Structures are given as structure tokens and as C-alpha cells.
Amino acid sequence: MGKSTKTMTDAVALASGRKLLHDKPRGPLRVWIWNGEDDQEELERRMIAIFMHFDIAPDDVGDRLFLDNGRDTVIRVAEVSKGSIEIATPVVDALEAEIKARNIDVLIIDPFVSVHSTPENDNGAMDRVVKTFAAIANRTNCAIELVHHSRKLNGAEADIDSARGGSAIAGAVRAARVLNPMTMEVAKELGIPSNERKSYVRVDGAKANLAPLGAAKWFKLVSVFLGNGTDDDPEDSVAVSEPWTPPDVMDDVTGEDLLKAQRAVDGRDLKSSSQATEWAGYAIGDAIGIDARSEPGKTKIKRCLKTWISTEMLVEREIFDDRNRRPVKVIVVGNWACAQ
């Protein structure tokens, strides 16, 4: 899903004070990434790719960016001992001391499961572990982000309730965001090949106790070549997240197209349903040069119809179909568009 790539890019944005994805940070800030899954070489390779892609120079971050891995630096703040949850106070104290020594503003823990060995489905345990990090954040005046996995969703989209384990995890955090790959429906609408859609990831504000939920934001995973190839080995290719905005399918549809569409349906009682043989969308597509009989043209015509109906330029009207002996909805002209 690109969660580590996303948070690493966020970290570089924070440390450099530059807007790399969606928001300009209140930076530059001092950021510490602790990754419990990858080794140091892999983390550095990812970071180099981000620097290259966004044209970040070492001086842009100075001494404000720290990168550690869980193989060399183990952090385990809680475990089960004799049937009860024990907070590892020496580890917590050492973590706080390191945050203060480095004067860290933002600590990113990726993933959350790597910093404890307590049952994820135990709400009491999860509440205690998450609140341990909340206490660390409070005592050190440091923002802490916990990167967590979702449960198996079987194709459904993730939300705040999709966090793997007990509901106390979602309940104990102050704010949350979730990542979802582009759905087949959206990919079809935008004309993105199905084998590429998972490179487009939507970021949703899943919980915001202190602020209203914002609109969804997107990033795209792209490959960056590091230029480290040799005669014997090809150069490394690393995924990097970059900001992406879905195109508006109406951007290239003009007022003249609307007028052509109105003329195409006027007085013909063409059907509103795209399943009908005499669907209005076919006539409109022919009139404005869009193939409504295949994708992504059909989806685009549907969007046009929805927009024009919402603005009352076209109207759905129910008539009685004498041939099929039942009422049907047809598309008729509402407010005529100007010839200009």
C-alpha cells in the first residue's frame, strides 16, 4: 500500500520544511523514523530515492532527520509477563531520553506491532500500549505517529474500524488516517488500466478529534532508479510516493458539447438506463465524439449525464412505454444551453 514510502516522504517534508505531498509542514522540524521491518541499507536506499525524486539536497535537511531500524535498535515497550501486561519502564525511559537528546519533534514508529509483544485483540492491552506512547509524547513534547496494519478486508475499503486488533487502538489515538488503493470502479471511470490502479492510493482522514475531517488526498507510487548499476548488476529501482490529483472527467467537456448533447436527445425519448438498447448516452457519445459503447467512454458519458441532470440542463422524465407496457425513464432537454 505504500505506507512506509508515504511516511518516509512525510518525514523528509517535515525535516526540509518543503511541501512534497499534500501539505506544507510547519517546519523545518526534527524527525526520527524507526522502522521495525527493513534493514538499514534498505531504509537508506528508500531515503535516497526520495531525495533524488524531489531534488532534496543533504543541506536541505541538515541534522534534522534520523533513521533507525528495528534489527539494530530494538524498541519493545510492553510484553506479557505471567499473564499480565508489563510496561518496560527502562525502555520507555530510554526512548524518552533519546527523543530529548535528539530534540525530536516527530517520531514515526513503523509498524506499531514491532514495538510490543502483547495480544492485539486484547483491548485492555492495546489501550495501555497506545497510551504509553501518548504519555511519552506528552512528556517529551513530541508528536508520535504509529503505523498500523488493517485486518483482512476481503476487498472492502479501510476505515478507522478496520485497524487490526482491538477497537481500543482506534479509540486511544488522537487522529488517524487510512490508505486505500484505487478501486476498480474509479480506475474504470478515469481510464486507468486495472494492472496500474494499485499504484494510486487514497489518503482519508479517518478520525480527527480536534479538527473536521478533510477531503481525501491521493498519492501515486512511482519507480525511481538510483543509478547504482554495474556491469554485473542492474541499478536499483525504488518506489516513491508523489502527489496526484484525479482528473475531472468534465474538464474537456465544453458548453458546445452540452448543446450537441441536448440536440441529440431532443424529442427522441431516449432511455435514461445505460442498460437500455436506446440509451441516451449512445446518441450523446456519437454527437460529442466519445465512444459510449466501451470503457472509459461509457463511464465518462454517465458522469456527463449526472452532471447535466444535476444542473437541470437535461431532465429525467417518466413516460409509458407502449411497446413494453410499462413506465420508463427517458432523458429530455431541460434548460437549453446557449449557442455560444
N, C-alpha and C positions, 0 to 999 in steps of 0.2 A: 504493500500500500504506500510505501514511501515515507513512513512515519519518522524514521531516523534521518532520512535525507531532508525532510521538512524541518525537523527541529535543529539539525546542524546548520541549515541555511538561516533559520531564525537566529541562531547563536552568532553567526558571522554578521548578520544585520545589526544585532544588538551591540556587538563589540566594535563595529565600524561606525555605527550611527547612521548607516545608509538604508534606504528603503530598497530591499531586494525582492520581497514578495508583495505583501498587501499593505503593510502599514509602515510608516516611518517611526522608528523607535525613539524613545526619549533618551538617546544615547549621546556619545558612546558610553557603554556600560561594561562592567567586568563580568564575564560569563564563564561558567565551568560546566563542561559536558562530561558526565560519567556514563559510559556505555558498557553494559554487562554482557554483551553478546559478541562483539568483534574484537580482534586483537589490535594493538596499537598501529601496526602497519596499515591495516585496512582502514582504520579511522583516519589516519593521516592521508591516505590516498583519496578518501572521500572529501576531506577538507581541501586538499589541493585542487580537486576538480571544481569545487565551489568557488575558490579563489580565481581560478582560471576563467570560469564561465562568466563571472560578474566583474572581472577585471579588478580584483581586490589585491592590493599590494600589502606585504607584511607590515609596512609602516601604518597602514590604514587601521590595523587592529592593535599594533604595539604589543604591550604585555597584558592585554585585557582578555585574552582567550586561552582557556585551559582545557586540555583534552586528556582524559584518563580512561583506562579500560578495566573491566572487572577481573581480568585474568591476572593483571599485575597489582591492582589495588582493589582488594575485596572490601565491600561495604555490606554488612549484614546487621541491620538494626534490631531484628526481632527473630525469635525462634521458639519452638515448643520445647519446654523442659518439664519432664514429669507430669505431662498432661495439661500444663498451663502455659499461657503466653508470657514469655520473658522478653523485656526490652533490654537490649545490650547497651547498658549505660556507658561503658567505656568507648564503644563505637560511636554512640551519639555525641559524647563529649569531644572525641577526636574529630568528628565531622564538623562540629561547630567551630572548633579551634582552627581547622583548616580553612573554613569559609571566612573566618575573621582574619586569619593571616594573609589570605589572598585578597581580602577586601571584596569578596564576591557579591555582585548584585543579583545575579540569576544563576541558579543551579538547575540543570536538566538531568534527571535520572531516567535512563532508558535501558531496559524496561523496569517497571516497578517490581515485577516478580523476582528480579535478581537481587533485591536488597532486603529480602525477608525470606524466612522458610516456614511461614505459618499457613494454615489452610485458607485458600482464597474464598471458599464458600462459608467460612465462619465469620458472620457479621461482626461479632464482638472483636475477633482478632483483627479484621480489616479496619474497623473503626479505630482501634488502638494504634495500628501501624501508621495509617494515614495521618492521624492526629499527632503522632510523634514527629512527622515531618512538618506539620503545621506549627508545632511548638518550636522546632529548630528554625523555621522561617521567621517566627516572631522574635525569637531571642537574638537572631543574627541580622535582622532587618534585610532578609534576602528572599526574593521570590523563588519558589521551588516548583518545577513542573515535573510531574510523574507521567511517564509514557506507559500506557497500559493497553493490553490486548482486549479485543472483543471476544465474546463467546462465538461459537459457530452459529451463523445466521441463516444458512441454507438459502442464500440468495436475497434475503431481506436486507434493507438498509439499516445501518447502525444509528442508534441514538444514545442518549445518556443511560438508558436502561439496558443497553447492550454490553456494558462493561462485564468482562468475565469475572465470575465470582460473586460474592455477596453484594447486596444493594448498598451496604454501608460505604463502599468505596465511592460511589457516586454521591452519596449523601454527605460525606465528610469533606469533599473538595470544595473550594470556593468558586471555581469556574471550570468549565470543561469545553472541549471542542472534539469533534469526531471527524474521521476521514471516511469517505465513501467513494469507491470507484464510479466512474460514469456508468449509468445503466444502459441496457440495450436500447431502451426507448429513446433516451436522449441522444445516444450515438446515431440512431437511425434518423432522428429529426435533424441533426446537424450534419449528416452525411459523413460521419467519421467511421472508417472501417471497423468491423467488430473486433478484429485482432489488435487494434490500437487503442480501444476505448479505455482499457485499464491504466493507460498512461496518463489519463486525465482524472484528477482526484478533486473531489469537492470537500471543502472545509466548512463545517457547520458549527456555529456556537450552540453547544448542547445544553449549557447551563450558565446562567450569569446572575448570581445573587445581587451584584452591585450595579449592574447595567442591563439595559434591554438587549434582547438577542439581536444580533446584526444579521445582515443578509449573507447568504452563502458566498464563499470565495473559492476560487479554483486555482490549482497549480498543475503543471504538466511535467512529467518526468522525461528528461531528455538525456542522451548519452554525450559524455564529454571524453575525448581522447586525451591522454596525458602526455603523449609524445615521448614515452619512455621505451619505445620498441628497439629491438636489436636485430642483428642478422638472424638470430636463432628464435627469438620470441616476438610476437606482435605486441604493439603498445596496449596498455590497459584502457578499458572503456568503463567509465563510472557514471552511474545515474545521478543527475542533479535536478532539483525541482526549480522551475521558473514560473512566474505568474502567468496566468492565462485567463482570458475573458471569453465566454461563449459568444459566438457571433449571433447577432439578431437576424433571424431569417427574413425579417421585413426590411432590412437595410437597403437592399437593391430593388425593392418593390416601390414603384412610383405612383403618383396620382394618376398618371396616364394609364398605368396598368389597372388601377381601380376602375377607371372609366371603361376600359376594354372589358373588364370582368362584368360590369353591370350590363353592358350591351350584349354580352354573350349569354346572359341568363334572362334578360328581359322578355317577358311574355311567353316563356317556354315551359314553365312549371317543372323545372329540373329538380331532381330529388336532393334532399339535404343529407341523406345517409350515404357515406362513402362505399357501402356495400351494394348500393343500387346500380343497376346497369346504366341508368340515366342519371348518374350523379352529376351535380352541378360542377363539381371540381374538374371533371374531364373537359367540359366546354371552356371553363376559365383557364385551365392549363394551356389548351390549344390557343386561346386568344392572347395570352401573355408570354408564350414561349417556354412553358415549363412542362416537363413530361409527368403528368399526374398519374400515369399508369404504372410507374415504378418508383422505388426509393432512390434518393431522398425527395424527389419531386412531389410525390403524393403527400408526404408529411408537410412539406412546405405549403402546398395548396390548402391543407387543413388549417394550418396556422393563419394563412391569409384570410380564409373564411371566418375563422374565430374572431380575428381582429376586426374585420369589416362588419360582422354581425354585432360585435360589442359597441361599435361606433354608429350603428344603425344605417350604415351605407348599404348593407344588404340585410334582409329580414327573413326569418323563418316563418312560413305560413302553412297552416294545415288545410288541406283540401281533400275531397273524397275522390279516390281512385276508382273510376267506373270499371276498369278492366279487372282489377283485383278485389273489387267490392270491399274496400276498407279505406280509412283515412290515412293519409301520408303527409309528411312534411316536405315542403318544397322551398327553394330559395327564390326570393323576388327582390326587386330593387327597392331600397328604402329611400334615403336622401341621395339624389343624383350628385355625382362629383362634378366639379367644374371642368370644362373642356381644357382649361389651361393646366 
